[in-house]
């Protein structure tokens, strides 16, 4: 769902339904403010409310039908589209999505306490998500119109999401709860202020997330206006994500030998080198852009999976120190940073494009196209450089995490 919401939706509502880019960007930002209240509440409640079905299962079951309904209404709007209707269903989707997402990531972090195994879980979870992304991109490309493509994507989600959720609820085991002290609402804020390493990782993750959100949200505009090939946006996205899936087996191998944070940093450095090629592209340079899509797509799996695997290790640090397994609280803040990065950077970029007079359908001046290129490539490169500086010497490595797990087991 990330892909159609943050890549297709703005262009769909701007081009097919006439909403302004600035208005769409503002709605995305407001939805993230709503998330700012919702994410911590869901995180703490999923930590504090154990049930006979486990701590995480009920939330996925509750959120699934809400997401299904909101996706259909948002992706398949009626003929009379309004900004208010767009905003309403985006907010409903945000609500249902959060009910599922926070417990989902928390559950994944708790399945295993092994340093490398956590990385493998994160890599294959995100690879499964990439396969769904490819399906969404293929269906969107097959649509005779943008509306037909969005309808097929919505149908895919409405059919597959309940099936996948039911399989998860039935088959994924319930992890051991290592909580030794009472969880409180204030635990969310203590997570933020009590552990400097968490704040350091969170800032790096947010900055790198913004770096990824900018080209994702502007991809169709860049292909359509800068390269002059609007019909190739969907196929080029498929190339990008297929490359990420093909490279997925590389990351578990690397994290079996090296620290997860260092592998992530090397992947970001590689991405910076590849993305500098964007500045040399001109209209019609599709072959060169295909090469950039293949090479940069190969590093996507590291960006998606390794930070959350490091985050799971930080939960161990907090559990060993506080006696409370606050996985939900941690991943509530984590998801909030992810969503703010995606929607914040995406919304801000649309507002900035509107401010310089850029239009989704063109024509645009040379200055407006260079403004698009700066947001698409220059800003992400700068953001990734900052994230690398924060994470290169991150101290929580394999040995440190193993010592924390031994301490937690002994306390148990």
N, C-alpha and C positions, 0 to 999 in steps of 0.2 A: 504493500500500500504506500510506502514512502515514495516509490518511483512515480506512480501516476499522480499522487497528491502534489509532490514538490517539483515535478518536471512537466507534466502534462497540464495540470489544472489551470495554472495562470494563463498559459497560451490559449487553452480551450475557451475559458470564459472571456478572455480579451478579444480573440479573433472571431470566435463563433457566436458570441453573445454580446459583444460590444461594451463590456465593463472596462473601466480604465485600469491601467497597470498600477497606478498609484493607489486606487481604491482597493484593488485586490491585495496589494502589498500591505496596506493598513489592516485589512481583515486578518491576514496571516499573523501580523504582529499582535493584534488583540487576542487571537486564539492562544498564542503562546503566553500571554499574561494570565489568561484563564488557567492554563496548564500550571503556571507558577503556584497557584493555590491548590490545584487538584493533585499533582504528583506527590508532594510530601504527605498529604492525607492518605492516599492509597498505599504508599510505601509503609507508613507506620501502622495502618490498620491491618495490612496483610502480614506484618510481623507480629502483631499483638493478638490476632484472632485465630488461634488454632481451632480446627474443626475436626470432626471424625473423618473428613475427606482430605485433611491436610491444610497447610497454611496458604497454599497458592492456588489449588484447583478451583475453589468456588469463584474466584475473581475472573478466571478465564471463562468459566461457564456463564457468568453474569454479563461480561462484556461482549461476548461473541454476537448475540442477536442485535445488540445496539449498533455494533460496527456494521453488520450486514445491512440493516435498514438505512443507516446514514450513508454508506457507500453508494447504495442504489440511488438515493435521492440527490446526492451530490454529483455523481457521475452521469446520471440520466435525468437531467432537469426537464421540466415541461417547457412548452413554447414561450411562456411569459417569465423569463428569467429576470430576477431582480437582485440587487446587491444584498438586500436583507435576507432573501432566501438562501443565497450563497453563504452568507455569514452564519445563518441558523444551522444549516446542515454541517458546515465545517466545525462548529462548536459541538454539535452532537457527536460527530465522528471523533473529535478530540476527547470527549468524555469516555466513550466506549473503548477507544484505543488505549487510553491510560489505564482503565480497569484491567486490561489484558497485559499491557506491555510491562508494567512494573513487576507484577508477580512472575511473569514469564522470564525476564532476565534474572530475577532473584533466584528462581528455581534452578536455572541453568548454572548459576554460580555455586549453588549448594550441592550439586550432584556428586562432585568429586573434590577431594582435598589435595590432589596431586598437582604439582606445578605444571608439568607438561600436559597432563590429561585435560586440565582446564583450558589450556590453549587449543587442544584438539576439539574439545566440545564447542568452543567459541567459533573456531574456523568452520566446522561443518554446519553449525547452526546458521552462520552468515552465508555459507555457500548455498544452503537450501533456500535462504531468502533471495539470493541472486538468481537461482533457477526460477523462482516465482517472478522476479523482475524481468527475466528474459521472456517468460510467457506473456507478461503484461505488454512488453514492448512489441512482441510479435503480433499479438492480437490488435494492438493499436495501429500497427503498420498495415495490417490486412483490411482495416476498415476503409470503405470507400470515402467516408468523410470522417472528420474528427469526432463527430457525435456517434457515428457507428463504431469507431474504435473504442471510445470511452464506454459504450454500452457493453461491448464484448469483454472489456477489462472488468467492469462491474459484475457481469455474469460469472466470470471466472472466480472472483473473490467470494461472491455469495454462495457458489457451489462448493468450492474447496475449503474455505475457512471452517465451516462447521465440521467437515469430515476430519480435517487435520487436528482441530481442537479436541474432538472426541477421541481420536487416537492417542493424543498426548495425555489426556485425562485418564485414559484406561491403562496405558502401558508404562508411563514414566514413573519410576519409583519415588517414594517420599523420602527426602534426605533426613538425616538425624538433625535434631535441633539442639545446638550447643549452648543455648541461653541459660545463664546462671543467675541473672538479675532481672529486675522488672524493667520492661520497655515503657517509655513515656513519649508523649508528643515532642517534648523538648529534646529527645534524642536526635531528631533531624538536625537541629541547630548545633548540638554538641558535635555531631559528625563534621559539620562545616568548620567549626572553630577549634576542635580538639586535636586534629591530626594534620599537621602541615603537609605530609606527603599526599594526603587525599586532595587537599586544595591545589597542590602542585600538579597532580595528575588531571584534576578536573579542569584547570585552566588550560593545560596543554590540549586536552581532549576537545574543549570548547573551541579553541582557536583553530585546531586542525579540522574540526567539524565545519566551522565557517568557511575554511579554505576549500572543503569538498562541496559545500552547499552552493557556493557561488557558480562554479562551472556547471553543476547539475541543473540549477534553476535557469541558467542562461543558455543551456546547450542548444535548444531548438532555435532560439533567437540568433545564436552565433552561426549555426549551420545555415539558417535561412537567409540572414542578412549579410553576414561577413563573407561567407563562402558562396552565397547565391544559389544554394541547393536545398530549398525547404522540403522537398519530397524525400530527401535522404536522411532526415533527422532520425526517424525511427530505425532504419537499418543500421545507421552508425552507432546508435545506442546499443543495439543488439550485439554488434561487434565488440563494443567496450565491455559489456557484461559477460559475454562468452569468454573473452580473454581472462576475466577475473576468475571464472569457474575453472578454466583450464589450469590456471596457476595455483589453485587452492591446495593441491597436495604438497606444494613447496613449503608452505608455512608451518605445518606440523613437524616437518623434518628439521627446519631451522630452529624452532623453539625447543626441539629435543636436544640441541647442541649448544644453543646460545640463550642469553637472557631475552625475555620477551620484549622488554622496553628497548633494548639495543636493536633487535630485529626490526621493530616498528620504526625507529629512527632511521635506519639504513633504507627502509622502504620509502620514507618521506624524502630523503635526500635523492634517491633514484627518481622519484616523481617530479621533483623540482627540475632536475636535469632534463627529463623528457618534456616537461611542459614549457620550457623556454622555446621550444620549436614553434609554439603558437604565434609568437610575435612575427615570424617570417611568412605566415600564411597570407595569401591574397585570394580574391574571388576566383573560384574554380580549382583551388588546390585541394581537391578531394583526396587524391592518392596519398599525399603527405599527411593529411589529417587522419586517414585510416591508420597509418603507421603510429601516429601519436595515440590514437584510441586503443590500439592493441598494446602498446608498451605501457601506457599509463593505467590501463585496465588491469594489467597483471599485478599491480601493487594494491589494488582496491581491497583485496581480501585482508591484507595486513591492517589497513586503516579501519576496517569494519570489526575485526575480531580481536586483535591483540590488545587494544586499550581496555576492553571489557574484561579480558583475561587477567590483566594487571589489576584491574579494579577488584576482582574476586580475591586476589591475594591480599589486598588492602583490607577487605572484610575480615580476613584472618587476624590481621594486626589489631583491628578494633576489638574483635571477639576476645583475643588473648589479653587485651588491656582492660576492657570494660566488663567482660563477663556476659555481655548481651550480643546475641547474633542479630545484628541490625541490617541484614542484607537488603530488606525492602527499603529501609530508609536510605541506605547508600545508593541503591539503584534508582530510587525516586529522584534524587538530586542528579544522578547520572543521566537519566532519561530527560530530565528538565534541561540539562545542558545541551544534550543532543538536539532536542526540539527547538530550543532557542537558537542554536547555531544554524539549523536548517531553515527555520522560518524567519529568524531574525536577519541572517545574511541574505536569504532569498527575498524577503520583503523589502529590506533596505536597498538592495540592488535594483528592484523594480521601481522604487520611489526615485532613486538616483537617475535611472534611465528616463523616467518620466520628466524629471527636472531638466535634463539636457535636450528634451524634445524627441527622444528616440521613440519610434512607433513600431508595433509588432509586425505590421504589414508593409512598412516602408512607404516611399523611399526615404533613406536616411543619408545625411551628409557624411563626408569623410571624418569630420570631428566627432560626430555621434557614433560612428563605427569604431573609432579608436577608443572612445569612452567605453563602449561595449567590450572591447578587447582588454582594456585595463581591468575592468571588473571580472572578466572571465579568466584572465591568466595572471596579471601582475599582482593583484591583491592576494590570490591564493598562494603564490610563491612566497610572498612576504610573510603570510600567516604561518605557513609550514616551517619556515626558518625559525620563527619564534618558538613553535612547539618543539622542534628538535633541540633547541638550546635548553629548554626546560627539562627534557626527558633523557638526554644523553647519559648523564651520570646518576640516574635514579637508583637509590640504594637497595630497593627491595628485589633481590635476585633469588635464584633457586635455593641457595643455602639458607638465606634469611627466612624464606617462606617455609622451608622444611622445619626449621627450628620453631617457628610459630605453630605449625600443626602439631608438633610433639608436645608443646606446651598446652595447647587446647585439649588434646586427648588426655593428657595427664590431669588437667583440671576436671575433666569430665569424670 
